[in-house]
Amino acid sequence: MSCGNQPYPPCYSTCCHQGKTSWPELVGQNADKATATIQRENPLVAAAIILPGQRPIGDYCCNRVFVWADNNGNVSRVPVIG
C-alpha cells in the first residue's frame, strides 16, 4: 500500500511477529516494488511508503511496515515491522 497522501493502515496488536519481519535486501530498490514484495512475503502486514520530509505516525503496530523512500523513490532504510 503506497501511502503518499493516504491515511496509514489501521493498527492491530494481534498476529505480532508472524512471518517475515524485516527486509534488508530491499534497500536501494524501488519503493513501490518493495511494498509489493513485503506484502507478498508477509500478507499479515501493510506497507506504507514514507517520502522525504514526511513524518510517520509514532505508534508501534505489528501489522505495519514503513518503507522509507529517498528522493529517487528508492528504499533508503531497512523496512521492519513497527
PDB file of N, CA, C and O in Angstrom:
ATOM      1  N   MET A   1       0.849  -1.166   0.000  1.00  0.00           N
ATOM      2  CA  MET A   1       0.000   0.000   0.000  1.00  0.00           C
ATOM      3  C   MET A   1       0.896   1.231   0.000  1.00  0.00           C
ATOM      4  O   MET A   1       1.586   1.498   0.984  1.00  0.00           O
ATOM      5  N   SER A   2       0.891   1.941  -1.037  1.00  0.00           N
ATOM      6  CA  SER A   2       1.672   3.154  -1.158  1.00  0.00           C
ATOM      7  C   SER A   2       0.873   4.280  -0.522  1.00  0.00           C
ATOM      8  O   SER A   2      -0.185   4.645  -1.035  1.00  0.00           O
ATOM      9  N   CYS A   3       1.354   4.838   0.583  1.00  0.00           N
ATOM     10  CA  CYS A   3       0.527   5.774   1.335  1.00  0.00           C
ATOM     11  C   CYS A   3       0.600   7.214   0.863  1.00  0.00           C
ATOM     12  O   CYS A   3      -0.413   7.910   0.932  1.00  0.00           O
ATOM     13  N   GLY A   4       1.728   7.698   0.391  1.00  0.00           N
ATOM     14  CA  GLY A   4       1.807   9.074  -0.071  1.00  0.00           C
ATOM     15  C   GLY A   4       0.936   9.998   0.759  1.00  0.00           C
ATOM     16  O   GLY A   4       1.315  10.345   1.877  1.00  0.00           O
ATOM     17  N   ASN A   5      -0.217  10.408   0.254  1.00  0.00           N
ATOM     18  CA  ASN A   5      -1.146  11.274   0.974  1.00  0.00           C
ATOM     19  C   ASN A   5      -2.315  10.500   1.567  1.00  0.00           C
ATOM     20  O   ASN A   5      -3.245  11.107   2.099  1.00  0.00           O
ATOM     21  N   GLN A   6      -2.288   9.192   1.488  1.00  0.00           N
ATOM     22  CA  GLN A   6      -3.373   8.375   2.020  1.00  0.00           C
ATOM     23  C   GLN A   6      -3.172   8.162   3.516  1.00  0.00           C
ATOM     24  O   GLN A   6      -2.050   8.274   4.009  1.00  0.00           O
ATOM     25  N   PRO A   7      -4.247   7.855   4.246  1.00  0.00           N
ATOM     26  CA  PRO A   7      -4.088   7.549   5.666  1.00  0.00           C
ATOM     27  C   PRO A   7      -3.284   6.266   5.856  1.00  0.00           C
ATOM     28  O   PRO A   7      -3.224   5.413   4.970  1.00  0.00           O
ATOM     29  N   TYR A   8      -2.673   6.151   7.021  1.00  0.00           N
ATOM     30  CA  TYR A   8      -1.904   4.954   7.330  1.00  0.00           C
ATOM     31  C   TYR A   8      -2.828   3.755   7.467  1.00  0.00           C
ATOM     32  O   TYR A   8      -4.017   3.913   7.743  1.00  0.00           O
ATOM     33  N   PRO A   9      -2.286   2.555   7.276  1.00  0.00           N
ATOM     34  CA  PRO A   9      -3.091   1.354   7.514  1.00  0.00           C
ATOM     35  C   PRO A   9      -3.517   1.311   8.982  1.00  0.00           C
ATOM     36  O   PRO A   9      -2.815   1.843   9.842  1.00  0.00           O
ATOM     37  N   PRO A  10      -4.648   0.689   9.276  1.00  0.00           N
ATOM     38  CA  PRO A  10      -5.072   0.583  10.675  1.00  0.00           C
ATOM     39  C   PRO A  10      -4.067  -0.230  11.478  1.00  0.00           C
ATOM     40  O   PRO A  10      -3.376  -1.096  10.941  1.00  0.00           O
ATOM     41  N   CYS A  11      -4.000   0.060  12.765  1.00  0.00           N
ATOM     42  CA  CYS A  11      -3.043  -0.602  13.648  1.00  0.00           C
ATOM     43  C   CYS A  11      -3.731  -1.743  14.392  1.00  0.00           C
ATOM     44  O   CYS A  11      -4.786  -1.565  15.000  1.00  0.00           O
ATOM     45  N   TYR A  12      -3.106  -2.919  14.326  1.00  0.00           N
ATOM     46  CA  TYR A  12      -3.611  -4.085  15.047  1.00  0.00           C
ATOM     47  C   TYR A  12      -2.521  -4.614  15.962  1.00  0.00           C
ATOM     48  O   TYR A  12      -1.339  -4.526  15.629  1.00  0.00           O
ATOM     49  N   SER A  13      -2.894  -5.155  17.092  1.00  0.00           N
ATOM     50  CA  SER A  13      -1.915  -5.705  18.019  1.00  0.00           C
ATOM     51  C   SER A  13      -1.937  -7.227  18.042  1.00  0.00           C
ATOM     52  O   SER A  13      -1.254  -7.843  18.859  1.00  0.00           O
ATOM     53  N   THR A  14      -2.715  -7.840  17.153  1.00  0.00           N
ATOM     54  CA  THR A  14      -2.738  -9.295  17.068  1.00  0.00           C
ATOM     55  C   THR A  14      -1.787  -9.749  15.974  1.00  0.00           C
ATOM     56  O   THR A  14      -1.388  -8.951  15.126  1.00  0.00           O
ATOM     57  N   CYS A  15      -1.430 -10.994  15.987  1.00  0.00           N
ATOM     58  CA  CYS A  15      -0.569 -11.597  14.961  1.00  0.00           C
ATOM     59  C   CYS A  15       0.835 -11.010  14.949  1.00  0.00           C
ATOM     60  O   CYS A  15       1.504 -11.030  13.916  1.00  0.00           O
ATOM     61  N   CYS A  16       1.282 -10.494  16.072  1.00  0.00           N
ATOM     62  CA  CYS A  16       2.622  -9.918  16.105  1.00  0.00           C
ATOM     63  C   CYS A  16       3.689 -10.977  15.866  1.00  0.00           C
ATOM     64  O   CYS A  16       3.618 -12.096  16.375  1.00  0.00           O
ATOM     65  N   HIS A  17       4.660 -10.589  15.088  1.00  0.00           N
ATOM     66  CA  HIS A  17       5.858 -11.393  14.824  1.00  0.00           C
ATOM     67  C   HIS A  17       5.571 -12.719  14.129  1.00  0.00           C
ATOM     68  O   HIS A  17       6.284 -13.699  14.343  1.00  0.00           O
ATOM     69  N   GLN A  18       4.549 -12.753  13.311  1.00  0.00           N
ATOM     70  CA  GLN A  18       4.296 -13.928  12.489  1.00  0.00           C
ATOM     71  C   GLN A  18       4.799 -13.621  11.090  1.00  0.00           C
ATOM     72  O   GLN A  18       4.498 -12.565  10.533  1.00  0.00           O
ATOM     73  N   GLY A  19       5.552 -14.529  10.533  1.00  0.00           N
ATOM     74  CA  GLY A  19       6.088 -14.315   9.195  1.00  0.00           C
ATOM     75  C   GLY A  19       7.334 -13.455   9.235  1.00  0.00           C
ATOM     76  O   GLY A  19       7.890 -13.183  10.300  1.00  0.00           O
ATOM     77  N   LYS A  20       7.756 -13.038   8.074  1.00  0.00           N
ATOM     78  CA  LYS A  20       8.968 -12.233   7.932  1.00  0.00           C
ATOM     79  C   LYS A  20       8.761 -10.868   8.580  1.00  0.00           C
ATOM     80  O   LYS A  20       7.677 -10.294   8.481  1.00  0.00           O
ATOM     81  N   THR A  21       9.812 -10.334   9.254  1.00  0.00           N
ATOM     82  CA  THR A  21       9.680  -9.075   9.986  1.00  0.00           C
ATOM     83  C   THR A  21      10.613  -7.969   9.510  1.00  0.00           C
ATOM     84  O   THR A  21      10.440  -6.818   9.910  1.00  0.00           O
ATOM     85  N   SER A  22      11.593  -8.279   8.670  1.00  0.00           N
ATOM     86  CA  SER A  22      12.482  -7.245   8.130  1.00  0.00           C
ATOM     87  C   SER A  22      12.938  -7.640   6.734  1.00  0.00           C
ATOM     88  O   SER A  22      12.968  -8.820   6.385  1.00  0.00           O
ATOM     89  N   TRP A  23      13.295  -6.629   5.938  1.00  0.00           N
ATOM     90  CA  TRP A  23      13.633  -6.831   4.530  1.00  0.00           C
ATOM     91  C   TRP A  23      14.884  -6.040   4.154  1.00  0.00           C
ATOM     92  O   TRP A  23      14.791  -5.092   3.374  1.00  0.00           O
ATOM     93  N   PRO A  24      16.054  -6.405   4.688  1.00  0.00           N
ATOM     94  CA  PRO A  24      17.285  -5.659   4.371  1.00  0.00           C
ATOM     95  C   PRO A  24      17.656  -5.720   2.894  1.00  0.00           C
ATOM     96  O   PRO A  24      18.322  -4.817   2.388  1.00  0.00           O
ATOM     97  N   GLU A  25      17.241  -6.753   2.207  1.00  0.00           N
ATOM     98  CA  GLU A  25      17.569  -6.909   0.794  1.00  0.00           C
ATOM     99  C   GLU A  25      16.867  -5.885  -0.102  1.00  0.00           C
ATOM    100  O   GLU A  25      17.198  -5.771  -1.282  1.00  0.00           O
ATOM    101  N   LEU A  26      15.904  -5.142   0.446  1.00  0.00           N
ATOM    102  CA  LEU A  26      15.160  -4.175  -0.359  1.00  0.00           C
ATOM    103  C   LEU A  26      15.778  -2.777  -0.364  1.00  0.00           C
ATOM    104  O   LEU A  26      15.337  -1.921  -1.131  1.00  0.00           O
ATOM    105  N   VAL A  27      16.781  -2.526   0.468  1.00  0.00           N
ATOM    106  CA  VAL A  27      17.432  -1.214   0.473  1.00  0.00           C
ATOM    107  C   VAL A  27      18.027  -0.955  -0.909  1.00  0.00           C
ATOM    108  O   VAL A  27      18.749  -1.788  -1.456  1.00  0.00           O
ATOM    109  N   GLY A  28      17.711   0.213  -1.461  1.00  0.00           N
ATOM    110  CA  GLY A  28      18.179   0.592  -2.786  1.00  0.00           C
ATOM    111  C   GLY A  28      17.222   0.228  -3.906  1.00  0.00           C
ATOM    112  O   GLY A  28      17.400   0.666  -5.043  1.00  0.00           O
ATOM    113  N   GLN A  29      16.201  -0.576  -3.595  1.00  0.00           N
ATOM    114  CA  GLN A  29      15.225  -0.989  -4.604  1.00  0.00           C
ATOM    115  C   GLN A  29      14.100   0.047  -4.710  1.00  0.00           C
ATOM    116  O   GLN A  29      13.937   0.880  -3.818  1.00  0.00           O
ATOM    117  N   ASN A  30      13.340  -0.003  -5.777  1.00  0.00           N
ATOM    118  CA  ASN A  30      12.194   0.874  -5.975  1.00  0.00           C
ATOM    119  C   ASN A  30      11.192   0.668  -4.835  1.00  0.00           C
ATOM    120  O   ASN A  30      10.841  -0.469  -4.520  1.00  0.00           O
ATOM    121  N   ALA A  31      10.733   1.758  -4.217  1.00  0.00           N
ATOM    122  CA  ALA A  31       9.863   1.672  -3.042  1.00  0.00           C
ATOM    123  C   ALA A  31       8.511   1.037  -3.350  1.00  0.00           C
ATOM    124  O   ALA A  31       7.987   0.282  -2.530  1.00  0.00           O
ATOM    125  N   ASP A  32       7.936   1.330  -4.515  1.00  0.00           N
ATOM    126  CA  ASP A  32       6.648   0.720  -4.862  1.00  0.00           C
ATOM    127  C   ASP A  32       6.783  -0.788  -5.032  1.00  0.00           C
ATOM    128  O   ASP A  32       5.928  -1.547  -4.575  1.00  0.00           O
ATOM    129  N   LYS A  33       7.852  -1.220  -5.687  1.00  0.00           N
ATOM    130  CA  LYS A  33       8.085  -2.661  -5.850  1.00  0.00           C
ATOM    131  C   LYS A  33       8.387  -3.304  -4.501  1.00  0.00           C
ATOM    132  O   LYS A  33       7.997  -4.444  -4.249  1.00  0.00           O
ATOM    133  N   ALA A  34       9.086  -2.569  -3.635  1.00  0.00           N
ATOM    134  CA  ALA A  34       9.403  -3.090  -2.304  1.00  0.00           C
ATOM    135  C   ALA A  34       8.135  -3.325  -1.491  1.00  0.00           C
ATOM    136  O   ALA A  34       8.027  -4.339  -0.801  1.00  0.00           O
ATOM    137  N   THR A  35       7.170  -2.400  -1.563  1.00  0.00           N
ATOM    138  CA  THR A  35       5.923  -2.601  -0.819  1.00  0.00           C
ATOM    139  C   THR A  35       5.195  -3.848  -1.306  1.00  0.00           C
ATOM    140  O   THR A  35       4.634  -4.593  -0.503  1.00  0.00           O
ATOM    141  N   ALA A  36       5.204  -4.075  -2.600  1.00  0.00           N
ATOM    142  CA  ALA A  36       4.556  -5.276  -3.147  1.00  0.00           C
ATOM    143  C   ALA A  36       5.269  -6.531  -2.660  1.00  0.00           C
ATOM    144  O   ALA A  36       4.620  -7.522  -2.324  1.00  0.00           O
ATOM    145  N   THR A  37       6.598  -6.495  -2.618  1.00  0.00           N
ATOM    146  CA  THR A  37       7.376  -7.641  -2.140  1.00  0.00           C
ATOM    147  C   THR A  37       7.064  -7.922  -0.678  1.00  0.00           C
ATOM    148  O   THR A  37       6.843  -9.072  -0.299  1.00  0.00           O
ATOM    149  N   ILE A  38       7.044  -6.879   0.143  1.00  0.00           N
ATOM    150  CA  ILE A  38       6.771  -7.035   1.573  1.00  0.00           C
ATOM    151  C   ILE A  38       5.400  -7.670   1.786  1.00  0.00           C
ATOM    152  O   ILE A  38       5.270  -8.614   2.565  1.00  0.00           O
ATOM    153  N   GLN A  39       4.396  -7.170   1.113  1.00  0.00           N
ATOM    154  CA  GLN A  39       3.036  -7.681   1.303  1.00  0.00           C
ATOM    155  C   GLN A  39       2.859  -9.076   0.723  1.00  0.00           C
ATOM    156  O   GLN A  39       2.007  -9.834   1.186  1.00  0.00           O
ATOM    157  N   ARG A  40       3.645  -9.419  -0.275  1.00  0.00           N
ATOM    158  CA  ARG A  40       3.600 -10.783  -0.815  1.00  0.00           C
ATOM    159  C   ARG A  40       4.283 -11.751   0.160  1.00  0.00           C
ATOM    160  O   ARG A  40       3.796 -12.861   0.376  1.00  0.00           O
ATOM    161  N   GLU A  41       5.408 -11.328   0.748  1.00  0.00           N
ATOM    162  CA  GLU A  41       6.162 -12.206   1.642  1.00  0.00           C
ATOM    163  C   GLU A  41       5.550 -12.317   3.035  1.00  0.00           C
ATOM    164  O   GLU A  41       5.770 -13.311   3.727  1.00  0.00           O
ATOM    165  N   ASN A  42       4.783 -11.311   3.454  1.00  0.00           N
ATOM    166  CA  ASN A  42       4.070 -11.383   4.730  1.00  0.00           C
ATOM    167  C   ASN A  42       2.710 -10.705   4.565  1.00  0.00           C
ATOM    168  O   ASN A  42       2.583  -9.503   4.799  1.00  0.00           O
ATOM    169  N   PRO A  43       1.701 -11.468   4.164  1.00  0.00           N
ATOM    170  CA  PRO A  43       0.378 -10.887   3.921  1.00  0.00           C
ATOM    171  C   PRO A  43      -0.325 -10.365   5.178  1.00  0.00           C
ATOM    172  O   PRO A  43      -1.406  -9.786   5.073  1.00  0.00           O
ATOM    173  N   LEU A  44       0.260 -10.555   6.350  1.00  0.00           N
ATOM    174  CA  LEU A  44      -0.332 -10.035   7.583  1.00  0.00           C
ATOM    175  C   LEU A  44       0.009  -8.569   7.816  1.00  0.00           C
ATOM    176  O   LEU A  44      -0.529  -7.953   8.736  1.00  0.00           O
ATOM    177  N   VAL A  45       0.901  -7.993   6.993  1.00  0.00           N
ATOM    178  CA  VAL A  45       1.303  -6.605   7.188  1.00  0.00           C
ATOM    179  C   VAL A  45       0.887  -5.738   6.002  1.00  0.00           C
ATOM    180  O   VAL A  45       0.649  -6.229   4.899  1.00  0.00           O
ATOM    181  N   ALA A  46       0.809  -4.449   6.264  1.00  0.00           N
ATOM    182  CA  ALA A  46       0.582  -3.453   5.212  1.00  0.00           C
ATOM    183  C   ALA A  46       1.812  -2.559   5.170  1.00  0.00           C
ATOM    184  O   ALA A  46       2.281  -2.096   6.210  1.00  0.00           O
ATOM    185  N   ALA A  47       2.328  -2.320   3.994  1.00  0.00           N
ATOM    186  CA  ALA A  47       3.500  -1.469   3.832  1.00  0.00           C
ATOM    187  C   ALA A  47       3.068  -0.064   3.449  1.00  0.00           C
ATOM    188  O   ALA A  47       2.201   0.117   2.594  1.00  0.00           O
ATOM    189  N   ALA A  48       3.677   0.928   4.087  1.00  0.00           N
ATOM    190  CA  ALA A  48       3.368   2.334   3.825  1.00  0.00           C
ATOM    191  C   ALA A  48       4.653   3.066   3.463  1.00  0.00           C
ATOM    192  O   ALA A  48       5.617   3.057   4.228  1.00  0.00           O
ATOM    193  N   ILE A  49       4.662   3.697   2.296  1.00  0.00           N
ATOM    194  CA  ILE A  49       5.840   4.444   1.859  1.00  0.00           C
ATOM    195  C   ILE A  49       5.885   5.785   2.584  1.00  0.00           C
ATOM    196  O   ILE A  49       4.886   6.501   2.656  1.00  0.00           O
ATOM    197  N   ILE A  50       7.061   6.113   3.120  1.00  0.00           N
ATOM    198  CA  ILE A  50       7.305   7.401   3.758  1.00  0.00           C
ATOM    199  C   ILE A  50       8.254   8.172   2.847  1.00  0.00           C
ATOM    200  O   ILE A  50       9.398   7.767   2.639  1.00  0.00           O
ATOM    201  N   LEU A  51       7.771   9.276   2.312  1.00  0.00           N
ATOM    202  CA  LEU A  51       8.551  10.095   1.392  1.00  0.00           C
ATOM    203  C   LEU A  51       9.436  11.076   2.157  1.00  0.00           C
ATOM    204  O   LEU A  51       9.163  11.369   3.321  1.00  0.00           O
ATOM    205  N   PRO A  52      10.499  11.590   1.518  1.00  0.00           N
ATOM    206  CA  PRO A  52      11.347  12.582   2.193  1.00  0.00           C
ATOM    207  C   PRO A  52      10.508  13.756   2.705  1.00  0.00           C
ATOM    208  O   PRO A  52       9.662  14.291   1.988  1.00  0.00           O
ATOM    209  N   GLY A  53      10.755  14.140   3.943  1.00  0.00           N
ATOM    210  CA  GLY A  53      10.015  15.238   4.552  1.00  0.00           C
ATOM    211  C   GLY A  53       8.758  14.813   5.286  1.00  0.00           C
ATOM    212  O   GLY A  53       8.219  15.589   6.076  1.00  0.00           O
ATOM    213  N   GLN A  54       8.277  13.603   5.048  1.00  0.00           N
ATOM    214  CA  GLN A  54       7.098  13.105   5.764  1.00  0.00           C
ATOM    215  C   GLN A  54       7.521  12.541   7.109  1.00  0.00           C
ATOM    216  O   GLN A  54       8.631  12.031   7.263  1.00  0.00           O
ATOM    217  N   ARG A  55       6.625  12.639   8.077  1.00  0.00           N
ATOM    218  CA  ARG A  55       6.863  12.047   9.393  1.00  0.00           C
ATOM    219  C   ARG A  55       5.798  10.990   9.616  1.00  0.00           C
ATOM    220  O   ARG A  55       4.605  11.278   9.517  1.00  0.00           O
ATOM    221  N   PRO A  56       6.216   9.769   9.916  1.00  0.00           N
ATOM    222  CA  PRO A  56       5.216   8.720  10.154  1.00  0.00           C
ATOM    223  C   PRO A  56       4.551   8.900  11.503  1.00  0.00           C
ATOM    224  O   PRO A  56       5.060   9.588  12.387  1.00  0.00           O
ATOM    225  N   ILE A  57       3.411   8.270  11.633  1.00  0.00           N
ATOM    226  CA  ILE A  57       2.714   8.235  12.908  1.00  0.00           C
ATOM    227  C   ILE A  57       3.626   7.529  13.916  1.00  0.00           C
ATOM    228  O   ILE A  57       4.386   6.639  13.533  1.00  0.00           O
ATOM    229  N   GLY A  58       3.566   7.905  15.178  1.00  0.00           N
ATOM    230  CA  GLY A  58       4.537   7.431  16.151  1.00  0.00           C
ATOM    231  C   GLY A  58       4.210   6.142  16.876  1.00  0.00           C
ATOM    232  O   GLY A  58       5.030   5.670  17.663  1.00  0.00           O
ATOM    233  N   ASP A  59       3.049   5.552  16.643  1.00  0.00           N
ATOM    234  CA  ASP A  59       2.712   4.340  17.388  1.00  0.00           C
ATOM    235  C   ASP A  59       3.345   3.103  16.750  1.00  0.00           C
ATOM    236  O   ASP A  59       3.650   3.089  15.558  1.00  0.00           O
ATOM    237  N   TYR A  60       3.534   2.068  17.566  1.00  0.00           N
ATOM    238  CA  TYR A  60       4.089   0.800  17.091  1.00  0.00           C
ATOM    239  C   TYR A  60       2.939  -0.110  16.691  1.00  0.00           C
ATOM    240  O   TYR A  60       2.014  -0.333  17.472  1.00  0.00           O
ATOM    241  N   CYS A  61       2.998  -0.629  15.486  1.00  0.00           N
ATOM    242  CA  CYS A  61       1.979  -1.566  15.003  1.00  0.00           C
ATOM    243  C   CYS A  61       2.671  -2.767  14.383  1.00  0.00           C
ATOM    244  O   CYS A  61       3.500  -2.622  13.485  1.00  0.00           O
ATOM    245  N   CYS A  62       2.331  -3.941  14.861  1.00  0.00           N
ATOM    246  CA  CYS A  62       2.991  -5.141  14.352  1.00  0.00           C
ATOM    247  C   CYS A  62       2.431  -5.606  13.015  1.00  0.00           C
ATOM    248  O   CYS A  62       2.857  -6.636  12.492  1.00  0.00           O
ATOM    249  N   ASN A  63       1.491  -4.870  12.464  1.00  0.00           N
ATOM    250  CA  ASN A  63       0.968  -5.214  11.142  1.00  0.00           C
ATOM    251  C   ASN A  63       1.322  -4.141  10.106  1.00  0.00           C
ATOM    252  O   ASN A  63       0.730  -4.095   9.027  1.00  0.00           O
ATOM    253  N   ARG A  64       2.286  -3.282  10.438  1.00  0.00           N
ATOM    254  CA  ARG A  64       2.648  -2.192   9.533  1.00  0.00           C
ATOM    255  C   ARG A  64       4.159  -2.158   9.335  1.00  0.00           C
ATOM    256  O   ARG A  64       4.934  -2.391  10.262  1.00  0.00           O
ATOM    257  N   VAL A  65       4.549  -1.865   8.113  1.00  0.00           N
ATOM    258  CA  VAL A  65       5.956  -1.689   7.770  1.00  0.00           C
ATOM    259  C   VAL A  65       6.086  -0.349   7.065  1.00  0.00           C
ATOM    260  O   VAL A  65       5.438  -0.113   6.046  1.00  0.00           O
ATOM    261  N   PHE A  66       6.921   0.525   7.604  1.00  0.00           N
ATOM    262  CA  PHE A  66       7.215   1.771   6.906  1.00  0.00           C
ATOM    263  C   PHE A  66       8.337   1.518   5.916  1.00  0.00           C
ATOM    264  O   PHE A  66       9.366   0.938   6.262  1.00  0.00           O
ATOM    265  N   VAL A  67       8.133   1.956   4.690  1.00  0.00           N
ATOM    266  CA  VAL A  67       9.145   1.851   3.639  1.00  0.00           C
ATOM    267  C   VAL A  67       9.632   3.273   3.383  1.00  0.00           C
ATOM    268  O   VAL A  67       8.952   4.068   2.735  1.00  0.00           O
ATOM    269  N   TRP A  68      10.824   3.580   3.904  1.00  0.00           N
ATOM    270  CA  TRP A  68      11.399   4.920   3.770  1.00  0.00           C
ATOM    271  C   TRP A  68      11.995   5.062   2.379  1.00  0.00           C
ATOM    272  O   TRP A  68      12.864   4.286   1.985  1.00  0.00           O
ATOM    273  N   ALA A  69      11.522   6.060   1.638  1.00  0.00           N
ATOM    274  CA  ALA A  69      11.999   6.284   0.275  1.00  0.00           C
ATOM    275  C   ALA A  69      12.883   7.530   0.224  1.00  0.00           C
ATOM    276  O   ALA A  69      12.675   8.487   0.970  1.00  0.00           O
ATOM    277  N   ASP A  70      13.875   7.499  -0.673  1.00  0.00           N
ATOM    278  CA  ASP A  70      14.707   8.679  -0.896  1.00  0.00           C
ATOM    279  C   ASP A  70      14.091   9.532  -2.007  1.00  0.00           C
ATOM    280  O   ASP A  70      12.999   9.231  -2.491  1.00  0.00           O
ATOM    281  N   ASN A  71      14.784  10.585  -2.405  1.00  0.00           N
ATOM    282  CA  ASN A  71      14.265  11.488  -3.442  1.00  0.00           C
ATOM    283  C   ASN A  71      14.130  10.829  -4.805  1.00  0.00           C
ATOM    284  O   ASN A  71      13.436  11.354  -5.676  1.00  0.00           O
ATOM    285  N   ASN A  72      14.779   9.691  -5.004  1.00  0.00           N
ATOM    286  CA  ASN A  72      14.685   8.957  -6.269  1.00  0.00           C
ATOM    287  C   ASN A  72      13.616   7.873  -6.236  1.00  0.00           C
ATOM    288  O   ASN A  72      13.427   7.159  -7.221  1.00  0.00           O
ATOM    289  N   GLY A  73      12.909   7.743  -5.103  1.00  0.00           N
ATOM    290  CA  GLY A  73      11.866   6.730  -4.986  1.00  0.00           C
ATOM    291  C   GLY A  73      12.383   5.352  -4.640  1.00  0.00           C
ATOM    292  O   GLY A  73      11.693   4.353  -4.840  1.00  0.00           O
ATOM    293  N   ASN A  74      13.617   5.298  -4.112  1.00  0.00           N
ATOM    294  CA  ASN A  74      14.211   4.018  -3.726  1.00  0.00           C
ATOM    295  C   ASN A  74      14.229   3.877  -2.209  1.00  0.00           C
ATOM    296  O   ASN A  74      14.270   4.874  -1.488  1.00  0.00           O
ATOM    297  N   VAL A  75      14.199   2.650  -1.732  1.00  0.00           N
ATOM    298  CA  VAL A  75      14.202   2.362  -0.294  1.00  0.00           C
ATOM    299  C   VAL A  75      15.530   2.825   0.304  1.00  0.00           C
ATOM    300  O   VAL A  75      16.600   2.455  -0.180  1.00  0.00           O
ATOM    301  N   SER A  76      15.451   3.644   1.370  1.00  0.00           N
ATOM    302  CA  SER A  76      16.660   4.213   1.968  1.00  0.00           C
ATOM    303  C   SER A  76      17.016   3.623   3.333  1.00  0.00           C
ATOM    304  O   SER A  76      18.128   3.833   3.817  1.00  0.00           O
ATOM    305  N   ARG A  77      16.100   2.893   3.959  1.00  0.00           N
ATOM    306  CA  ARG A  77      16.339   2.233   5.255  1.00  0.00           C
ATOM    307  C   ARG A  77      15.783   0.820   5.180  1.00  0.00           C
ATOM    308  O   ARG A  77      14.918   0.519   4.358  1.00  0.00           O
ATOM    309  N   VAL A  78      16.291  -0.033   6.043  1.00  0.00           N
ATOM    310  CA  VAL A  78      15.774  -1.401   6.093  1.00  0.00           C
ATOM    311  C   VAL A  78      14.318  -1.358   6.561  1.00  0.00           C
ATOM    312  O   VAL A  78      14.045  -0.875   7.659  1.00  0.00           O
ATOM    313  N   PRO A  79      13.381  -1.853   5.752  1.00  0.00           N
ATOM    314  CA  PRO A  79      11.986  -1.919   6.195  1.00  0.00           C
ATOM    315  C   PRO A  79      11.827  -2.982   7.290  1.00  0.00           C
ATOM    316  O   PRO A  79      12.250  -4.126   7.123  1.00  0.00           O
ATOM    317  N   VAL A  80      11.216  -2.591   8.400  1.00  0.00           N
ATOM    318  CA  VAL A  80      10.963  -3.511   9.511  1.00  0.00           C
ATOM    319  C   VAL A  80       9.537  -3.306  10.006  1.00  0.00           C
ATOM    320  O   VAL A  80       8.955  -2.233   9.843  1.00  0.00           O
ATOM    321  N   ILE A  81       8.996  -4.335  10.603  1.00  0.00           N
ATOM    322  CA  ILE A  81       7.668  -4.230  11.207  1.00  0.00           C
ATOM    323  C   ILE A  81       7.733  -3.239  12.353  1.00  0.00           C
ATOM    324  O   ILE A  81       8.705  -3.219  13.109  1.00  0.00           O
ATOM    325  N   GLY A  82       6.722  -2.433  12.481  1.00  0.00           N
ATOM    326  CA  GLY A  82       6.663  -1.467  13.562  1.00  0.00           C
ATOM    327  C   GLY A  82       5.765  -0.383  13.210  1.00  0.00           C
ATOM    328  O   GLY A  82       5.576   0.543  13.998  1.00  0.00           O
TER     329      GLY A  82
END
